[in-house]
Amino acid sequence: MTEQLDTTGQKAIEYLGLKHAARERALPRSRTAIRFCANSIRATHRQEFQHAGELLAQAAVLLAEMAEDLRDHQDIFYAGFVQDAQKELAEAAAFLALAQNLPLPEAQTLSIGWAPYLNGLGETVGELRRYVLDQLRRGNIDQCEVFLRHMDDIYALLTLVDFPDAITLGLRRTTDTARSILEKTRGDLTMAVSQAQLQQRMQALQQELQNYK
């Protein structure tokens, strides 16, 4: 019995040691991938699209390495931190595509799960709002209409996904937040358009008065 327990204990220690080592390798990769995605989003806001794409590629490499390293440790793979990195990748990739009026990358193309992908799309709505506000400050109202449609389309998609949070990783909360951001952005854009139209009418009236004189 003692020898059996010794052998069993040794096997358990070896297995758990391998699992712990895999987790310790994956955690910093996840944090680094998330940082790459955040920097990619900032680059997209600055319209540095090539640099944003390069950062995304670096993040994707780290995600692929985590998936390979955790192939035999699926409990760790689905512990949460890998999905967080996948969600950030989806957000950064979707924002980069929409900022250039390109098709959205698919979850399969990004090699990530559907739940992180949909949550990433939902969070893209917040980045699009920031982008719209930047365009408003520059007077590019026509472009703002395009990005508002993107936000509306994403929200419409998310409302079709009706599964428990355990399946969607809290997508309902993400969808509610997206709706709030969408409504606020629509209100801001409507006000900006009204102000622009009023200013145009005033300028036209001033021109008519000058011509009358």
C-alpha positions as CSV (number, residue, x, y, z in Angstrom):
1,M,0.0,0.0,0.0
2,T,2.8,2.4,0.9
3,E,4.6,1.8,-2.4
4,Q,1.3,2.3,-4.3
5,L,0.6,5.6,-2.5
6,D,4.1,6.8,-3.2
7,T,3.7,6.0,-6.9
8,T,0.3,7.6,-7.1
9,G,1.5,10.7,-5.3
10,Q,4.5,11.0,-7.6
11,K,2.2,10.8,-10.7
12,A,-0.2,13.4,-9.3
13,I,2.7,15.8,-8.5
14,E,4.2,15.3,-12.0
15,Y,0.8,15.9,-13.7
16,L,-0.1,19.0,-11.5
17,G,3.5,20.3,-12.0
18,L,3.0,20.2,-15.8
19,K,-0.4,21.9,-15.5
20,H,1.0,24.6,-13.2
21,A,3.9,25.2,-15.6
22,A,1.6,25.5,-18.6
23,R,-0.6,28.0,-16.7
24,E,2.5,30.1,-15.7
25,R,3.5,30.2,-19.3
26,A,0.1,31.2,-20.5
27,L,-0.7,34.0,-18.1
28,P,2.1,36.4,-19.2
29,R,1.2,35.6,-22.9
30,S,-2.4,36.5,-22.2
31,R,-1.4,39.8,-20.5
32,T,1.0,40.7,-23.4
33,A,-1.6,39.8,-26.0
34,I,-4.1,42.1,-24.3
35,R,-1.6,44.9,-24.2
36,F,-0.9,44.4,-28.0
37,C,-4.6,44.7,-28.7
38,A,-5.0,47.8,-26.6
39,N,-2.1,49.4,-28.4
40,S,-3.6,48.3,-31.7
41,I,-6.9,50.1,-30.8
42,R,-5.0,53.3,-30.0
43,A,-3.1,53.1,-33.3
44,T,-6.4,52.7,-35.1
45,H,-7.8,55.8,-33.4
46,R,-4.7,57.6,-34.7
47,Q,-5.4,56.1,-38.2
48,E,-2.1,54.3,-38.1
49,F,-3.7,51.2,-39.7
50,Q,-0.6,49.4,-40.7
51,H,0.9,49.6,-37.2
52,A,-2.4,48.5,-35.7
53,G,-2.4,45.4,-38.0
54,E,1.1,44.5,-37.0
55,L,0.2,44.7,-33.3
56,L,-2.8,42.5,-34.0
57,A,-0.6,39.9,-35.7
58,Q,1.7,39.8,-32.7
59,A,-1.3,39.2,-30.4
60,A,-2.6,36.5,-32.6
61,V,0.7,34.7,-32.4
62,L,0.6,34.7,-28.6
63,L,-3.0,33.4,-28.7
64,A,-2.0,30.5,-31.0
65,E,0.9,29.7,-28.7
66,M,-1.4,29.5,-25.7
67,A,-3.9,27.3,-27.5
68,E,-1.1,24.9,-28.4
69,D,0.5,24.9,-25.0
70,L,-2.8,24.3,-23.2
71,R,-4.1,21.6,-25.6
72,D,-3.8,19.0,-22.9
73,H,-5.0,21.4,-20.2
74,Q,-8.4,22.5,-21.4
75,D,-9.6,23.4,-17.8
76,I,-6.9,26.1,-17.7
77,F,-7.6,27.1,-21.3
78,Y,-11.2,27.8,-20.3
79,A,-10.4,29.3,-17.0
80,G,-11.1,32.8,-18.3
81,F,-7.8,34.6,-19.0
82,V,-7.4,33.1,-22.5
83,Q,-11.0,34.1,-23.4
84,D,-10.2,37.6,-22.1
85,A,-7.3,37.8,-24.6
86,Q,-9.5,36.4,-27.4
87,K,-12.2,39.0,-26.7
88,E,-9.6,41.8,-26.9
89,L,-8.3,40.5,-30.1
90,A,-11.9,40.4,-31.6
91,E,-12.5,44.0,-30.5
92,A,-9.2,45.3,-31.9
93,A,-9.6,43.4,-35.2
94,A,-13.2,44.4,-35.7
95,F,-12.4,48.1,-34.9
96,L,-9.5,48.1,-37.3
97,A,-11.6,46.6,-40.1
98,L,-14.6,48.9,-39.6
99,A,-12.4,52.0,-39.3
100,Q,-11.3,51.2,-42.8
101,N,-14.7,50.2,-44.0
102,L,-13.5,46.7,-44.5
103,P,-15.5,43.4,-43.9
104,L,-15.5,42.1,-40.3
105,P,-13.0,39.3,-39.6
106,E,-14.8,36.0,-38.7
107,A,-14.2,34.2,-35.5
108,Q,-12.7,31.2,-37.4
109,T,-10.3,33.6,-39.2
110,L,-9.1,34.9,-35.8
111,S,-9.0,31.3,-34.4
112,I,-11.1,32.3,-31.3
113,G,-14.3,31.1,-29.8
114,W,-17.7,32.5,-30.6
115,A,-18.5,33.8,-27.1
116,P,-15.3,35.9,-26.9
117,Y,-15.8,37.0,-30.5
118,L,-19.3,38.3,-29.9
119,N,-18.3,40.0,-26.6
120,G,-15.4,41.6,-28.5
121,L,-17.9,42.9,-31.2
122,G,-20.0,44.4,-28.4
123,E,-17.1,46.2,-26.9
124,T,-16.2,47.5,-30.4
125,V,-19.3,49.7,-30.1
126,G,-17.6,51.8,-27.4
127,E,-14.5,52.3,-29.6
128,L,-16.7,53.3,-32.5
129,R,-18.4,55.9,-30.3
130,R,-15.0,57.4,-29.6
131,Y,-14.2,57.4,-33.3
132,V,-17.5,59.1,-34.1
133,L,-16.9,61.8,-31.6
134,D,-13.4,62.4,-33.1
135,Q,-15.0,62.7,-36.6
136,L,-17.6,65.1,-35.2
137,R,-14.9,67.3,-33.9
138,R,-13.4,67.3,-37.4
139,G,-16.7,68.1,-39.0
140,N,-16.9,64.8,-40.9
141,I,-20.6,64.2,-40.3
142,D,-21.1,61.9,-43.3
143,Q,-18.5,59.5,-42.0
144,C,-20.2,59.5,-38.6
145,E,-23.4,58.2,-40.2
146,V,-21.5,55.2,-41.6
147,F,-20.0,54.3,-38.2
148,L,-23.4,54.7,-36.5
149,R,-24.8,52.2,-38.9
150,H,-21.9,49.8,-38.0
151,M,-22.8,50.2,-34.3
152,D,-26.5,49.6,-35.0
153,D,-25.7,46.5,-37.0
154,I,-23.5,45.1,-34.3
155,Y,-26.2,45.7,-31.6
156,A,-28.9,44.1,-33.8
157,L,-26.7,41.0,-34.2
158,L,-26.1,40.7,-30.4
159,T,-29.8,40.9,-29.7
160,L,-30.3,37.7,-31.7
161,V,-28.1,35.7,-29.4
162,D,-30.2,34.5,-26.5
163,F,-28.4,32.0,-24.4
164,P,-27.5,31.8,-20.7
165,D,-24.5,33.8,-19.6
166,A,-22.6,30.7,-18.8
167,I,-22.6,29.9,-22.5
168,T,-22.1,33.5,-23.8
169,L,-19.7,34.7,-21.1
170,G,-21.9,37.5,-20.0
171,L,-23.0,38.7,-23.5
172,R,-26.3,40.0,-22.2
173,R,-24.5,42.7,-20.1
174,T,-22.3,43.6,-23.0
175,T,-25.4,43.9,-25.2
176,D,-27.1,46.2,-22.7
177,T,-24.0,48.4,-22.6
178,A,-23.8,48.5,-26.4
179,R,-27.4,49.7,-26.5
180,S,-26.8,52.5,-24.1
181,I,-23.7,53.6,-26.0
182,L,-25.6,53.4,-29.3
183,E,-28.5,55.5,-28.0
184,K,-26.1,58.1,-26.6
185,T,-24.1,58.3,-29.8
186,R,-27.3,58.6,-31.9
187,G,-28.4,61.5,-29.8
188,D,-25.0,63.2,-30.1
189,L,-25.0,62.8,-33.8
190,T,-28.6,64.0,-34.2
191,M,-27.8,67.2,-32.3
192,A,-24.6,67.7,-34.3
193,V,-26.5,67.3,-37.6
194,S,-29.2,69.7,-36.4
195,Q,-26.6,72.3,-35.4
196,A,-24.8,71.9,-38.8
197,Q,-28.1,72.4,-40.7
198,L,-29.0,75.5,-38.6
199,Q,-25.6,77.0,-39.2
200,Q,-26.0,76.4,-43.0
201,R,-29.4,78.1,-43.0
202,M,-28.0,81.0,-41.1
203,Q,-25.1,81.4,-43.5
204,A,-27.6,81.2,-46.4
205,L,-29.7,83.8,-44.9
206,Q,-26.7,86.1,-44.3
207,Q,-25.7,85.6,-47.9
208,E,-29.2,86.6,-49.1
209,L,-29.2,89.7,-46.9
210,Q,-25.8,90.7,-48.3
211,N,-27.1,90.2,-51.9
212,Y,-30.2,92.2,-51.1
213,K,-28.1,95.2,-49.9
